Amino acid sequence: MRGRMRSRTGKMGAIRLAGDGQHIESQRGWRFDHKQQHQHCNHRHSLGLSKLSGPAVVWGKDVGVVGHRKLSAPPHHRSERQLRTSAPPFSWRLLGIFIVKDAMDDVRASSAWVAKHSSHVFVDSSGIEKVVETINSIPRVNWDFEGIHYFDNGPLTVQYLLVLDALNFCFWPDKDLSYDHLASGLKAALLNDKSAFDADRLQKYTGPQLRELLNWPRPLPLEDERIRLLHEVGFELERSFNGKAFNIVEACGKSAIKLVALITRHFPGFRDHSVYKGHQVFLYKRAQIFAADLWGAFQGQGYGEFNDIGSITIMADYIVPAVLQQLGVLKYTSNLVKLIEANSEIVSGSEEEIELRACSIYAVEKMKELISIKSGKQVLSVELDLWLWSFGIQFPSLQHHRTLSIYY
Ligand SMILES: Nc1nc2c(c(CN[C@H]3C=C[C@H](O)[C@@H]3O)cn2[C@@H]2O[C@H](COP(=O)(O)O)[C@@H](O)[C@H]2O)c(=O)[nH]1
């Protein structure tokens, strides 16, 4: 497996996973060993990173290497430029190696596969045409249209959004609970105590403490899972990213694709995938919404600047499929209609559940293509998602499918 790494100086160095599966090697003479935790790296082109020390990711085309880098010689008598050019000895603690794939290509391709083989949910192309003909332009919905999110234009907002999206799932079992309670509850908690989402604190919350933080009077749906995921986020943030979510974003060089790859690589709770008719399907709802939320909150600037924001698909949750069905874009079998109307639980990982989510992604990708053909306008899936979702939540009577899931 081969890839290429671009250093900060713009020079290219090939990196590859060695045949023994134990080493990452570069043409420029550095080598990581899985077995040894500490490596010395003396080549000035080898890391190509913006910082001299701290958590860092080296990106190749196919391989990513996550590490924590420390200067082992004191830098007091050298300028930063000298340090870069005179090959200082870095100590590099290897944290992980992962295969870089275009996660959103996986989402798009596997959703299309499901749509082609589906048995319970069908994408109606005439329904898509009607929607595209009826709406002259997609209404622009402001990201924080509800005014419920924390925003300070800095790193704490990134920390807030990661915690928010780690818990952004399955509100429906409590009929009074919604996403708004989570977003505004976490905001109030942070305004009250700026250290509430520090990595060490995240690892210690209990169910009752989370309820208290959100000012929610009774156990939350899937509360144990929510606590497990909070701990996971705190632990991995501390282990690999100096406790700070902005380090994850900074490591991705303005790429949403890399961000989704890194998040799903490091935080198993975000790895939203399943097996459908023997085929692996990737939907990555919460990982993608984290990128979308950054983009929306920071208005495409700073921590929200992604050169490839167009690669994100819609976020397959339980609201958007219901809206698409109302619009005539999705058609269900009568059995599935009965299940949804009776509020029966649809098992997580069942064909029905995967089809509902994957066909929604596929349908909106098709809608996007048609808009581009008809009007020449390039709309983003993120924009279509926010439009469909904000439309759906205005109708509390909208009947959606009910699956107990940590993914959405
Ligand atoms: N596709 C999609 N699904 C989304 C969101 C959001 C919130 N995004 C915020 C970002 C900017 C805006 O200001 C939004 O406030 C939540 N959800 C999902 O909805 C469900 C909750 O529904 P209910 O129980 O009625 O609150 C649940 O699965 C949740 O994960 C979205 O944007 N797109």
PDBQT file of the ligand as one rigid body, heavy atoms in Angstrom, charges set to zero:
ROOT
HETATM    1  N1  LIG A 501     -30.468  15.077   9.363  1.00  0.00    +0.000 N 
HETATM    2  C1  LIG A 501     -30.329  15.777  10.457  1.00  0.00    +0.000 A 
HETATM    3  N2  LIG A 501     -30.652  15.244  11.640  1.00  0.00    +0.000 NA
HETATM    4  C2  LIG A 501     -30.505  15.986  12.744  1.00  0.00    +0.000 A 
HETATM    5  C3  LIG A 501     -30.032  17.289  12.716  1.00  0.00    +0.000 A 
HETATM    6  C4  LIG A 501     -30.003  17.740  14.031  1.00  0.00    +0.000 A 
HETATM    7  C5  LIG A 501     -29.627  19.084  14.563  1.00  0.00    +0.000 C 
HETATM    8  N3  LIG A 501     -28.697  19.805  13.831  1.00  0.00    +0.000 N 
HETATM    9  C6  LIG A 501     -28.553  21.156  14.233  1.00  0.00    +0.000 C 
HETATM   10  C7  LIG A 501     -27.507  21.798  13.482  1.00  0.00    +0.000 C 
HETATM   11  C8  LIG A 501     -27.908  22.962  12.965  1.00  0.00    +0.000 C 
HETATM   12  C9  LIG A 501     -29.271  23.240  13.221  1.00  0.00    +0.000 C 
HETATM   13  O1  LIG A 501     -29.420  24.396  13.976  1.00  0.00    +0.000 OA
HETATM   14  C10 LIG A 501     -29.749  22.007  13.963  1.00  0.00    +0.000 C 
HETATM   15  O2  LIG A 501     -30.293  22.369  15.174  1.00  0.00    +0.000 OA
HETATM   16  C11 LIG A 501     -30.466  16.705  14.814  1.00  0.00    +0.000 A 
HETATM   17  N4  LIG A 501     -30.765  15.667  14.033  1.00  0.00    +0.000 N 
HETATM   18  C12 LIG A 501     -31.383  14.392  14.372  1.00  0.00    +0.000 C 
HETATM   19  O3  LIG A 501     -32.786  14.610  14.462  1.00  0.00    +0.000 OA
HETATM   20  C13 LIG A 501     -33.331  13.696  15.410  1.00  0.00    +0.000 C 
HETATM   21  C14 LIG A 501     -33.906  14.445  16.567  1.00  0.00    +0.000 C 
HETATM   22  O4  LIG A 501     -35.138  14.900  16.275  1.00  0.00    +0.000 OA
HETATM   23  P1  LIG A 501     -36.104  15.344  17.482  1.00  0.00    +0.000 P 
HETATM   24  O5  LIG A 501     -36.308  14.097  18.338  1.00  0.00    +0.000 OA
HETATM   25  O6  LIG A 501     -37.355  15.832  16.817  1.00  0.00    +0.000 OA
HETATM   26  O7  LIG A 501     -35.381  16.425  18.227  1.00  0.00    +0.000 OA
HETATM   27  C15 LIG A 501     -32.150  12.834  15.896  1.00  0.00    +0.000 C 
HETATM   28  O8  LIG A 501     -31.998  11.703  15.091  1.00  0.00    +0.000 OA
HETATM   29  C16 LIG A 501     -31.009  13.799  15.703  1.00  0.00    +0.000 C 
HETATM   30  O9  LIG A 501     -29.774  13.127  15.667  1.00  0.00    +0.000 OA
HETATM   31  C17 LIG A 501     -29.689  17.869  11.453  1.00  0.00    +0.000 A 
HETATM   32  O10 LIG A 501     -29.255  19.003  11.318  1.00  0.00    +0.000 OA
HETATM   33  N5  LIG A 501     -29.847  17.058  10.368  1.00  0.00    +0.000 N 
ENDROOT
TORSDOF 0
